[in-house]
Amino acid sequence: MPNLKTSKKDLRKTKRRTVYNDRLRKRYKRSIKKFNDLLKAGDKEAAEKNLKHTYKVLDKATKKNVINKGRASRKKSRLATQLNKLSIDNVKTNQEST
């Protein structure tokens, strides 16, 4: 336990920031999970809408220094790749059925 007055203030500040950062971290992870669930269900339109929301959440987490810029960029790229792969698979199955 801190003894100095400023150390006590720092501890309070750290606790507040930890709660806020955890909330943002959970928010972007929840958003990514929802996107992945939509992909597994094969709902492309809903996945596209959710992808925009996921981008927004990741950008906000980056802006608040919860995650760094490269990590957010990598996650966004991989999510977009998954969505594009889903649409390519749909095109292939449609061509095979005709």
C-alpha positions as CSV (number, residue, x, y, z in Angstrom):
1,M,0.0,0.0,0.0
2,P,1.4,3.4,-0.9
3,N,2.5,5.8,1.9
4,L,2.9,9.1,0.0
5,K,-0.1,11.3,-0.8
6,T,0.8,11.4,-4.5
7,S,1.3,7.6,-4.6
8,K,-2.2,7.2,-3.2
9,K,-3.6,9.5,-5.9
10,D,-1.7,7.5,-8.6
11,L,-3.2,4.3,-7.3
12,R,-6.7,5.7,-7.5
13,K,-6.0,7.0,-11.0
14,T,-4.6,3.6,-12.1
15,K,-7.6,1.8,-10.8
16,R,-10.0,4.1,-12.8
17,R,-7.9,3.7,-15.9
18,T,-7.8,0.0,-15.5
19,V,-11.6,-0.3,-15.4
20,Y,-11.9,2.0,-18.4
21,N,-9.3,0.1,-20.4
22,D,-10.8,-3.3,-19.5
23,R,-14.2,-2.1,-20.7
24,L,-12.8,-1.0,-24.1
25,R,-10.8,-4.3,-24.4
26,K,-13.9,-6.4,-23.7
27,R,-15.9,-4.2,-26.1
28,Y,-13.6,-4.8,-29.1
29,K,-13.2,-8.5,-28.3
30,R,-17.0,-8.9,-28.1
31,S,-17.4,-7.1,-31.4
32,I,-14.9,-9.4,-33.1
33,K,-16.6,-12.5,-31.7
34,K,-19.9,-11.3,-33.0
35,F,-18.4,-10.7,-36.4
36,N,-16.9,-14.2,-36.4
37,D,-20.3,-15.7,-35.4
38,L,-22.0,-13.9,-38.3
39,L,-19.3,-15.3,-40.7
40,K,-19.9,-18.8,-39.5
41,A,-23.6,-18.4,-40.0
42,G,-22.9,-17.2,-43.5
43,D,-24.8,-13.9,-43.2
44,K,-22.7,-11.7,-45.4
45,E,-24.8,-8.5,-45.2
46,A,-24.9,-8.5,-41.4
47,A,-21.2,-9.3,-41.3
48,E,-20.4,-6.3,-43.5
49,K,-22.5,-4.0,-41.2
50,N,-20.8,-5.4,-38.2
51,L,-17.4,-5.0,-39.7
52,K,-17.9,-1.3,-39.9
53,H,-18.9,-1.3,-36.2
54,T,-15.8,-3.4,-35.4
55,Y,-13.6,-1.0,-37.2
56,K,-15.0,1.9,-35.2
57,V,-14.5,0.0,-31.9
58,L,-10.9,-0.9,-32.8
59,D,-10.1,2.7,-33.9
60,K,-11.5,4.0,-30.6
61,A,-9.4,1.5,-28.6
62,T,-6.4,2.6,-30.6
63,K,-7.1,6.3,-30.0
64,K,-7.3,5.7,-26.3
65,N,-4.0,3.7,-26.3
66,V,-5.7,0.5,-25.1
67,I,-4.1,-1.3,-28.1
68,N,-1.4,-0.1,-30.4
69,K,-1.9,1.0,-34.0
70,G,-0.3,-2.0,-35.6
71,R,-2.4,-4.5,-33.7
72,A,-5.6,-2.7,-34.6
73,S,-4.5,-2.5,-38.3
74,R,-3.6,-6.2,-38.3
75,K,-6.9,-7.2,-36.8
76,K,-8.9,-5.1,-39.3
77,S,-7.0,-6.5,-42.2
78,R,-7.6,-10.1,-41.1
79,L,-11.3,-9.5,-40.5
80,A,-11.6,-8.0,-44.0
81,T,-9.8,-11.0,-45.5
82,Q,-12.2,-13.4,-43.7
83,L,-15.2,-11.5,-45.1
84,N,-13.7,-11.5,-48.6
85,K,-13.0,-15.2,-48.4
86,L,-16.6,-15.8,-47.5
87,S,-17.8,-13.9,-50.6
88,I,-15.4,-15.7,-52.8
89,D,-16.6,-19.1,-51.4
90,N,-20.2,-18.0,-52.1
91,V,-19.3,-17.1,-55.7
92,K,-17.6,-20.5,-56.2
93,T,-20.6,-22.5,-54.9
94,N,-23.0,-20.5,-57.0
95,Q,-20.9,-21.2,-60.2
96,E,-20.7,-24.9,-59.4
97,S,-24.4,-25.2,-58.9
98,T,-25.2,-23.7,-62.3
